[in-house]
Each structure stands twice: as structure tokens, then as C-alpha cells.
């Protein structure tokens, strides 16, 4: 292999390495964005679950302690 061919091969490998490093950097950035989005979605799901549990507890409490006398009589009376 002559010097020119070796230099061309070295240059090609260097360009390929730079391309792979660029792709890796973009993938790492995308992975971080996806990780952040997943964490935010999990937090929102946890908040929604807490709100749902409170709403269900409030509903259960209101049904358990509702005064039947406060409801109007059925229409057939």
C-alpha cells in the first residue's frame, strides 16, 4: 500500500468516525429528551392517580353519609 492510499484510507476512517460520533451525540440527546418526557409523564400519572383516589374517597364518603330525607320523593308518590 502506498502512502497516498494509506492516507486516503486513514481520512475515510476519520470521516466515518466523525459521522458515528455525531450520530451518537444525537442519539444521546434524543435519549435524554425521551427520559425526561417519560419522567414527566410518570409524575403526571401519579398526580392524576392521587386526584382520582381523593375523588373516589369523597364520593364514597358522600354516598355513605348522604341523608335519604334530603332527596325528593320518587315521582310515583
N, CA, C and O atoms as a GROMACS GRO file, in nm:
protein
  308
    1UNK      N    1   0.087  -0.118   0.000
    1UNK     CA    2   0.000   0.000   0.000
    1UNK      C    3   0.090   0.123   0.000
    1UNK      O    4   0.180   0.136   0.084
    2UNK      N    5   0.066   0.211  -0.093
    2UNK     CA    6   0.149   0.331  -0.099
    2UNK      C    7   0.099   0.436   0.000
    2UNK      O    8  -0.007   0.421   0.060
    3UNK      N    9   0.175   0.539   0.015
    3UNK     CA   10   0.145   0.643   0.114
    3UNK      C   11   0.014   0.714   0.084
    3UNK      O   12  -0.062   0.745   0.176
    4UNK      N   13  -0.012   0.742  -0.042
    4UNK     CA   14  -0.136   0.812  -0.078
    4UNK      C   15  -0.259   0.727  -0.045
    4UNK      O   16  -0.359   0.779   0.004
    5UNK      N   17  -0.252   0.599  -0.073
    5UNK     CA   18  -0.364   0.509  -0.044
    5UNK      C   19  -0.386   0.498   0.107
    5UNK      O   20  -0.499   0.496   0.154
    6UNK      N   21  -0.278   0.490   0.180
    6UNK     CA   22  -0.288   0.481   0.326
    6UNK      C   23  -0.348   0.608   0.384
    6UNK      O   24  -0.431   0.603   0.475
    7UNK      N   25  -0.306   0.722   0.331
    7UNK     CA   26  -0.362   0.849   0.379
    7UNK      C   27  -0.511   0.861   0.344
    7UNK      O   28  -0.589   0.912   0.423
    8UNK      N   29  -0.548   0.814   0.226
    8UNK     CA   30  -0.689   0.818   0.185
    8UNK      C   31  -0.773   0.728   0.274
    8UNK      O   32  -0.883   0.765   0.316
    9UNK      N   33  -0.720   0.610   0.304
    9UNK     CA   34  -0.790   0.518   0.392
    9UNK      C   35  -0.803   0.576   0.532
    9UNK      O   36  -0.909   0.566   0.595
   10UNK      N   37  -0.697   0.636   0.581
   10UNK     CA   38  -0.699   0.700   0.713
   10UNK      C   39  -0.800   0.814   0.716
   10UNK      O   40  -0.873   0.829   0.814
   11UNK      N   41  -0.806   0.892   0.611
   11UNK     CA   42  -0.902   1.002   0.601
   11UNK      C   43  -1.045   0.948   0.599
   11UNK      O   44  -1.133   1.004   0.665
   12UNK      N   45  -1.067   0.841   0.524
   12UNK     CA   46  -1.201   0.781   0.516
   12UNK      C   47  -1.244   0.729   0.654
   12UNK      O   48  -1.358   0.748   0.694
   13UNK      N   49  -1.152   0.665   0.724
   13UNK     CA   50  -1.184   0.614   0.858
   13UNK      C   51  -1.212   0.730   0.954
   13UNK      O   52  -1.301   0.722   1.039
   14UNK      N   53  -1.135   0.837   0.941
   14UNK     CA   54  -1.157   0.955   1.026
   14UNK      C   55  -1.293   1.017   1.001
   14UNK      O   56  -1.362   1.058   1.095
   15UNK      N   57  -1.332   1.026   0.873
   15UNK     CA   58  -1.464   1.080   0.840
   15UNK      C   59  -1.575   0.990   0.894
   15UNK      O   60  -1.675   1.038   0.946
   16UNK      N   61  -1.556   0.860   0.879
   16UNK     CA   62  -1.656   0.764   0.930
   16UNK      C   63  -1.666   0.776   1.081
   16UNK      O   64  -1.777   0.773   1.136
   17UNK      N   65  -1.554   0.789   1.149
   17UNK     CA   66  -1.555   0.803   1.294
   17UNK      C   67  -1.628   0.931   1.335
   17UNK      O   68  -1.706   0.930   1.430
   18UNK      N   69  -1.603   1.040   1.265
   18UNK     CA   70  -1.670   1.167   1.296
   18UNK      C   71  -1.821   1.154   1.276
   18UNK      O   72  -1.900   1.206   1.355
   19UNK      N   73  -1.861   1.084   1.168
   19UNK     CA   74  -2.004   1.063   1.142
   19UNK      C   75  -2.068   0.980   1.253
   19UNK      O   76  -2.177   1.012   1.299
   20UNK      N   77  -2.000   0.875   1.295
   20UNK     CA   78  -2.054   0.790   1.402
   20UNK      C   79  -2.062   0.866   1.534
   20UNK      O   80  -2.158   0.850   1.609
   21UNK      N   81  -1.963   0.948   1.564
   21UNK     CA   82  -1.966   1.028   1.686
   21UNK      C   83  -2.080   1.128   1.683
   21UNK      O   84  -2.144   1.153   1.785
   22UNK      N   85  -2.106   1.186   1.566
   22UNK     CA   86  -2.218   1.280   1.552
   22UNK      C   87  -2.350   1.209   1.574
   22UNK      O   88  -2.437   1.259   1.646
   23UNK      N   89  -2.365   1.092   1.512
   23UNK     CA   90  -2.488   1.015   1.532
   23UNK      C   91  -2.508   0.978   1.679
   23UNK      O   92  -2.618   0.987   1.732
   24UNK      N   93  -2.400   0.938   1.743
   24UNK     CA   94  -2.407   0.901   1.884
   24UNK      C   95  -2.451   1.020   1.969
   24UNK      O   96  -2.532   1.004   2.061
   25UNK      N   97  -2.398   1.136   1.940
   25UNK     CA   98  -2.435   1.256   2.016
   25UNK      C   99  -2.583   1.286   1.999
   25UNK      O  100  -2.651   1.320   2.097
   26UNK      N  101  -2.634   1.275   1.876
   26UNK     CA  102  -2.777   1.298   1.854
   26UNK      C  103  -2.862   1.194   1.927
   26UNK      O  104  -2.965   1.228   1.984
   27UNK      N  105  -2.818   1.069   1.925
   27UNK     CA  106  -2.893   0.964   1.992
   27UNK      C  107  -2.892   0.984   2.144
   27UNK      O  108  -2.994   0.962   2.210
   28UNK      N  109  -2.780   1.024   2.198
   28UNK     CA  110  -2.773   1.052   2.342
   28UNK      C  111  -2.867   1.166   2.379
   28UNK      O  112  -2.935   1.162   2.481
   29UNK      N  113  -2.870   1.269   2.295
   29UNK     CA  114  -2.959   1.383   2.320
   29UNK      C  115  -3.105   1.339   2.313
   29UNK      O  116  -3.186   1.376   2.398
   30UNK      N  117  -3.140   1.260   2.212
   30UNK     CA  118  -3.277   1.211   2.198
   30UNK      C  119  -3.314   1.122   2.316
   30UNK      O  120  -3.427   1.129   2.366
   31UNK      N  121  -3.222   1.040   2.361
   31UNK     CA  122  -3.247   0.952   2.475
   31UNK      C  123  -3.274   1.034   2.601
   31UNK      O  124  -3.363   1.000   2.679
   32UNK      N  125  -3.198   1.140   2.622
   32UNK     CA  126  -3.220   1.226   2.739
   32UNK      C  127  -3.357   1.293   2.731
   32UNK      O  128  -3.427   1.302   2.832
   33UNK      N  129  -3.396   1.340   2.612
   33UNK     CA  130  -3.527   1.403   2.596
   33UNK      C  131  -3.638   1.304   2.623
   33UNK      O  132  -3.737   1.337   2.689
   34UNK      N  133  -3.624   1.181   2.572
   34UNK     CA  134  -3.726   1.079   2.597
   34UNK      C  135  -3.732   1.041   2.745
   34UNK      O  136  -3.841   1.020   2.799
   35UNK      N  137  -3.618   1.034   2.808
   35UNK     CA  138  -3.614   1.003   2.951
   35UNK      C  139  -3.684   1.112   3.032
   35UNK      O  140  -3.760   1.082   3.125
   36UNK      N  141  -3.658   1.238   2.998
   36UNK     CA  142  -3.724   1.349   3.066
   36UNK      C  143  -3.875   1.346   3.043
   36UNK      O  144  -3.953   1.370   3.136
   37UNK      N  145  -3.916   1.316   2.920
   37UNK     CA  146  -4.059   1.310   2.889
   37UNK      C  147  -4.126   1.195   2.965
   37UNK      O  148  -4.238   1.210   3.013
   38UNK      N  149  -4.058   1.083   2.975
   38UNK     CA  150  -4.112   0.969   3.049
   38UNK      C  151  -4.126   1.002   3.197
   38UNK      O  152  -4.226   0.968   3.259
   39UNK      N  153  -4.027   1.068   3.254
   39UNK     CA  154  -4.033   1.107   3.395
   39UNK      C  155  -4.149   1.203   3.418
   39UNK      O  156  -4.220   1.191   3.518
   40UNK      N  157  -4.168   1.299   3.328
   40UNK     CA  158  -4.279   1.394   3.342
   40UNK      C  159  -4.413   1.322   3.330
   40UNK      O  160  -4.506   1.353   3.404
   41UNK      N  161  -4.423   1.227   3.238
   41UNK     CA  162  -4.548   1.152   3.222
   41UNK      C  163  -4.577   1.069   3.346
   41UNK      O  164  -4.692   1.058   3.388
   42UNK      N  165  -4.475   1.010   3.404
   42UNK     CA  166  -4.495   0.931   3.526
   42UNK      C  167  -4.540   1.020   3.642
   42UNK      O  168  -4.626   0.980   3.721
   43UNK      N  169  -4.483   1.139   3.652
   43UNK     CA  170  -4.525   1.231   3.758
   43UNK      C  171  -4.669   1.273   3.738
   43UNK      O  172  -4.746   1.279   3.835
   44UNK      N  173  -4.707   1.303   3.615
   44UNK     CA  174  -4.845   1.343   3.585
   44UNK      C  175  -4.941   1.228   3.615
   44UNK      O  176  -5.050   1.250   3.666
   45UNK      N  177  -4.901   1.107   3.582
   45UNK     CA  178  -4.984   0.990   3.611
   45UNK      C  179  -5.001   0.974   3.762
   45UNK      O  180  -5.111   0.943   3.808
   46UNK      N  181  -4.896   0.994   3.837
   46UNK     CA  182  -4.905   0.983   3.983
   46UNK      C  183  -4.998   1.090   4.039
   46UNK      O  184  -5.078   1.062   4.128
   47UNK      N  185  -4.987   1.213   3.988
   47UNK     CA  186  -5.077   1.320   4.034
   47UNK      C  187  -5.222   1.289   3.998
   47UNK      O  188  -5.312   1.311   4.079
   48UNK      N  189  -5.244   1.238   3.879
   48UNK     CA  190  -5.380   1.204   3.837
   48UNK      C  191  -5.435   1.091   3.923
   48UNK      O  192  -5.553   1.092   3.960
   49UNK      N  193  -5.351   0.995   3.955
   49UNK     CA  194  -5.395   0.884   4.039
   49UNK      C  195  -5.433   0.933   4.179
   49UNK      O  196  -5.533   0.889   4.235
   50UNK      N  197  -5.354   1.025   4.234
   50UNK     CA  198  -5.387   1.081   4.365
   50UNK      C  199  -5.520   1.155   4.361
   50UNK      O  200  -5.602   1.141   4.452
   51UNK      N  201  -5.541   1.236   4.256
   51UNK     CA  202  -5.668   1.309   4.244
   51UNK      C  203  -5.785   1.214   4.230
   51UNK      O  204  -5.891   1.236   4.290
   52UNK      N  205  -5.768   1.108   4.153
   52UNK     CA  206  -5.874   1.010   4.136
   52UNK      C  207  -5.905   0.941   4.268
   52UNK      O  208  -6.022   0.922   4.302
   53UNK      N  209  -5.803   0.904   4.343
   53UNK     CA  210  -5.826   0.838   4.471
   53UNK      C  211  -5.899   0.931   4.568
   53UNK      O  212  -5.988   0.887   4.641
   54UNK      N  213  -5.862   1.060   4.569
   54UNK     CA  214  -5.933   1.155   4.656
   54UNK      C  215  -6.078   1.171   4.612
   54UNK      O  216  -6.168   1.176   4.696
   55UNK      N  217  -6.101   1.180   4.481
   55UNK     CA  218  -6.237   1.195   4.431
   55UNK      C  219  -6.321   1.073   4.464
   55UNK      O  220  -6.437   1.086   4.503
   56UNK      N  221  -6.263   0.954   4.451
   56UNK     CA  222  -6.336   0.833   4.485
   56UNK      C  223  -6.366   0.827   4.635
   56UNK      O  224  -6.475   0.786   4.675
   57UNK      N  225  -6.270   0.867   4.716
   57UNK     CA  226  -6.292   0.869   4.861
   57UNK      C  227  -6.401   0.969   4.897
   57UNK      O  228  -6.486   0.940   4.981
   58UNK      N  229  -6.398   1.087   4.835
   58UNK     CA  230  -6.503   1.188   4.860
   58UNK      C  231  -6.639   1.136   4.818
   58UNK      O  232  -6.738   1.155   4.889
   59UNK      N  233  -6.645   1.071   4.703
   59UNK     CA  234  -6.771   1.017   4.654
   59UNK      C  235  -6.822   0.908   4.747
   59UNK      O  236  -6.941   0.905   4.780
   60UNK      N  237  -6.734   0.820   4.790
   60UNK     CA  238  -6.774   0.713   4.883
   60UNK      C  239  -6.823   0.773   5.014
   60UNK      O  240  -6.924   0.729   5.069
   61UNK      N  241  -6.753   0.873   5.062
   61UNK     CA  242  -6.792   0.938   5.187
   61UNK      C  243  -6.929   1.004   5.172
   61UNK      O  244  -7.012   0.994   5.262
   62UNK      N  245  -6.953   1.070   5.062
   62UNK     CA  246  -7.081   1.139   5.044
   62UNK      C  247  -7.195   1.039   5.027
   62UNK      O  248  -7.306   1.066   5.072
   63UNK      N  249  -7.169   0.925   4.964
   63UNK     CA  250  -7.274   0.823   4.949
   63UNK      C  251  -7.301   0.756   5.083
   63UNK      O  252  -7.417   0.729   5.116
   64UNK      N  253  -7.197   0.728   5.159
   64UNK     CA  254  -7.214   0.662   5.288
   64UNK      C  255  -7.290   0.748   5.388
   64UNK      O  256  -7.365   0.696   5.470
   65UNK      N  257  -7.272   0.878   5.382
   65UNK     CA  258  -7.332   0.967   5.480
   65UNK      C  259  -7.442   1.055   5.422
   65UNK      O  260  -7.484   1.151   5.486
   66UNK      N  261  -7.489   1.024   5.305
   66UNK     CA  262  -7.596   1.104   5.246
   66UNK      C  263  -7.725   1.084   5.326
   66UNK      O  264  -7.755   0.973   5.370
   67UNK      N  265  -7.798   1.191   5.345
   67UNK     CA  266  -7.925   1.187   5.418
   67UNK      C  267  -8.035   1.152   5.319
   67UNK      O  268  -8.066   1.233   5.231
   68UNK      N  269  -8.096   1.034   5.331
   68UNK     CA  270  -8.201   0.997   5.236
   68UNK      C  271  -8.321   1.092   5.243
   68UNK      O  272  -8.395   1.105   5.146
   69UNK      N  273  -8.342   1.158   5.355
   69UNK     CA  274  -8.454   1.251   5.368
   69UNK      C  275  -8.434   1.378   5.288
   69UNK      O  276  -8.531   1.449   5.261
   70UNK      N  277  -8.312   1.407   5.249
   70UNK     CA  278  -8.288   1.528   5.172
   70UNK      C  279  -8.319   1.510   5.024
   70UNK      O  280  -8.320   1.606   4.948
   71UNK      N  281  -8.344   1.386   4.982
   71UNK     CA  282  -8.379   1.360   4.843
   71UNK      C  283  -8.530   1.376   4.824
   71UNK      O  284  -8.607   1.342   4.914
   72UNK      N  285  -8.572   1.426   4.709
   72UNK     CA  286  -8.717   1.438   4.685
   72UNK      C  287  -8.779   1.299   4.671
   72UNK      O  288  -8.710   1.203   4.634
   73UNK      N  289  -8.907   1.287   4.700
   73UNK     CA  290  -8.972   1.156   4.687
   73UNK      C  291  -8.977   1.114   4.540
   73UNK      O  292  -8.976   1.198   4.450
   74UNK      N  293  -8.984   0.985   4.517
   74UNK     CA  294  -8.994   0.937   4.379
   74UNK      C  295  -9.122   0.990   4.313
   74UNK      O  296  -9.216   1.026   4.384
   75UNK      N  297  -9.127   0.996   4.182
   75UNK     CA  298  -9.241   1.055   4.113
   75UNK      C  299  -9.373   0.980   4.133
   75UNK      O  300  -9.479   1.039   4.112
   76UNK      N  301  -9.372   0.855   4.173
   76UNK     CA  302  -9.497   0.781   4.187
   76UNK      C  303  -9.567   0.805   4.320
   76UNK      O  304  -9.672   0.745   4.344
   77UNK      N  305  -9.515   0.890   4.408
   77UNK     CA  306  -9.584   0.919   4.535
   77UNK      C  307  -9.675   1.036   4.521
   77UNK      O  308  -9.740   1.075   4.618
   0.00000   0.00000   0.00000
